[in-house]
Amino acid sequence: MPTPQLSVVVPTFKERGNVAELVRRLDAALSGIAWEAIFVDDNSPDGTAAAVKEIAAVDPRVRCILRVGRRGLAGACIEGMLSSSAPHVAVIDADLQHDEKVLPAMLARLTGGDADLVAATRYVAGGSAAGFSQGRGAISRLATGLTRRLVGVALSDPMSGFFMMRRDRFEQVAPRLSPAGFKILLDIAATGGPALRIAEQPYSFGARFAGESKFNAQIGVEFLGLLLAKMTGDLVDPRFIFFAIVGTIGLLVHLLTLFLALWLLPVVFREAQMLATFAAMTSNFLLNNELTYRDRRLKGWGMLRGFVLFCLIGSVGVLANVDLAGWLYEERPVWWVAGAVGAVMSALWNYAMSTLFVWRAR
């Protein structure tokens, strides 16, 4: 097999029904081009990886990276692109909504030397978003406006997951990319900055071939987190916005539990407060395990160990909150300033320690 000129990275999760058709379409679209397809599967329960390996057994242009114990579209794209030895790498969805027939035109833009990255877009002349529902179309347009206004990235379609770039340029920005989240194109463009030459290629967004859409509210929150990170020069981790939302929900759980305990149970306030604190910690741990750290999700005994450690860390955070707020109030008796600073300090402590020790950073 000749050395590939182009690696097509396909992140997958529960896309078994689309794998064979995508390979067939790539074979037709990339005739005359030395290519390979790198499927990066997040251990799909429907056997997506097995379907890819069946094809790879008879077609050396196809290979599979099976990820166990970690998830996330951005992380899958990064791993797949870094595994390539081809001079050009593309990312395309497995659902066949991206038009693979424009890949040769995108490659020509890169080999012509006038761009480092070519982003496929639905929102310029020659492109179409007809495959979008009315709701998703409105969300996409809103995200585009926010990106241009807040981050200043000159992309007409920053929510797109369809692009191609020079591998050497990708390797330069890869260490600064976030493996969490879904919008890898926006992260690359914002991280690369003005030095990254970007061109756009129109395409028509089609209908899903098989399976179910992965778009949900969680993706929207991750997008906002990524915008916040880029607005602050990566000072704020995109994952932190989930941690903060979970903490807010935990506060509501605490207050509700406290109210119900005082109303329904024969307990004094101190006992009700302890019960409410335990309920909030449990809620925070379960939601963080499911949402904030879903790519490092704990299971079995590891989950029990993580819960105990999470409660210990939270207890230290509470003490730090009270001590710092008390000291500030003595120095300058403005209650809301002291309270806010203590709460922020506690949140930062809990997030940092949870990331390092409960859901261990790799």
C-alpha angles and dihedrals in degrees: 000000000000119000106273119249091196134032115200110204115205117188110204142189118166095346101128093130093057103046101085094043092050092052090049092051093046090052090054096043097046099046109152093020123102103234144159133198118222112195112197108196126190093215094280113207091219094067098256092149092051090052091052092048091052089058092042090056090067101025115054090194090072125071137165133222108197113201117202123190097010135075142182135109095237093051091048091052092049093050093047094048093047090051091060125099094187117109091236130044129191131192120211133167120249094226092081093237089119113079107240090190090079093059094093091052090050091050091050090055090054097044089047088066099233096109143033094200132024115200118199110226138191095197108068131074109297094025129103137194095193090130091065123096115235091255096050091045091056092048091050092051091048091051091050092053093048092049094052094044100042105030103022096225111157098224121129090201110029092161091063118116093195118095146120131215145167110278094222091056091048092052089055093059099031097091090059097048124104114240089203121083139031108262102082094154093060091047092052094047094047093044094046091051125185092332090069108085108217128194127179132225121198119228139165116251109225138197123281112265099209140342130033133301117258093208113122143139090279091065090053092053091048089051091054090048091053091050090052091050093051093044089056096044091256090304090127117056110228088226090062093071089063091048090052093049091050089050090053091051088049090056090054091048089051094052094044092049091047091052094048094045093052091045101043108024131064093239136124121239095264092056092045090050091052091050091048091049091052091048092050093048090049091049092048093049095049094045093046090049091051100039118011097041100022090134088059097035115170121227138181117349090352088063092053092048090047092051093053091048091046091054092049091050091047091051091054088048091055092051091048090049093052096043095047094044091048093050092048092049091053091050095044117006100217102130100199094049092050092046095048094048091049092049093048092048091050092049093050091048093049093047096047095046094043091052093048102040113014101039093021116222111235 
